[in-house]
């Protein structure tokens, strides 16, 4: 099909809930994508942080195919090898005790919220179920995760939202302390606020939040849906902050492009959810789990170290441009945001598309870059050259 034929089918048959850029993608190799007509695009998005090991990755495709022709689904009423192997890898590489597998980020966060409230109920009874989250956070688009999200722009239309959430300013420990009423059971954070503008939390603040949670028997919940699976240069971002959360959610990059998410619990929280208290039909799907095992195999120490080096390279290049529209570049690893002034991020992103580069936006003032972790330096240079050209022509 041509690009125009794909767009026509979309307009006729698909709910128009996405502000799509005017481009159709037919296939990809490495970190380069192609339209049906063969136009080339350097990908600085990886499907919003999903295609962690790039496109046409043969080892990943072979692992997925081998499992697909063997057993594509069996349900969680029975045991199967792929999810068990995946859980073993995750717990060994994070130090967490066990895993619950879900389908994507929002329902992973929903499950994490349920675990926190059940932990508190089991220990304290009713009345201690409020969770504190941060302003500019984003935790999903279900009714409950929208309530947890600390951005007013998402708090519309779908009333009533789930009760039991408070929002406080990030990196302000006093603001958090003021909200520690007797009904609070947990604090939920992102180590880098992705949708909110690619804003990293201060390390000292994270340590103070962790200490506060321990002192008040609150659970520290970490939303690593976007920051996890190597995105920031370690397998999970918490490994750079000197704390270990009680529960960690993950999704996006875990299965290399297949739908999979979940959350991990530490020893204290490992037995909170028991048979019948939480479930999902597709969580731990054998094909997705087999793909995830291969993703983690490829994200070894050498690859993760390269993520940090590529991040430093990209940041150095952009800073050297001295472009007046650029306020700063921020983030961790290959989760980078370019804060801009006197320009509209969406317009810049559209101009990038027209010139052969895919980038994202975040918050109100930033471009966001989430390239595949395996992107080559040649592809980085091509993408940065396009980005610089777009800025030069503003």
Buried (B, 14 or more C-beta within 10 A) or exposed (E): EEBEEBBEEBEEEEEEEEEEBEBBBBEBEBBBBBBBEEBEBBBBBBBBBBBBBBBEBEEBBEBBEEBEEEBEEEEBEEEBBBBEBBBEBBBEBBEBBBBBBBBBBBBBBBBBBBBBBBBBBEEBEEEBBBBBBBBBBBBBEBEBBBBBBBBEEBBEEEEEBBEBBBBBEBBBBEBBEEEBEEBBBBBBBBBBBBBBBBBBBEEEBBBBBBEBBEEEEBBBBBBBBBBBBBBBBBBBBBBBBEBBBBBBBBBBBBBBBBBBBBBBBBEEBBEBBEEEEBBBEBBBBBBBBBBBBBBBEBBEEEBBEBBBEBBEBBBEBBEEBEBEBBEEBBBBBBBBBBBBEEBEBEEBBBBBBEBBBBBBBBBEBBBBBBBBBBBBEEBBBBBBBBBBBBBEEB
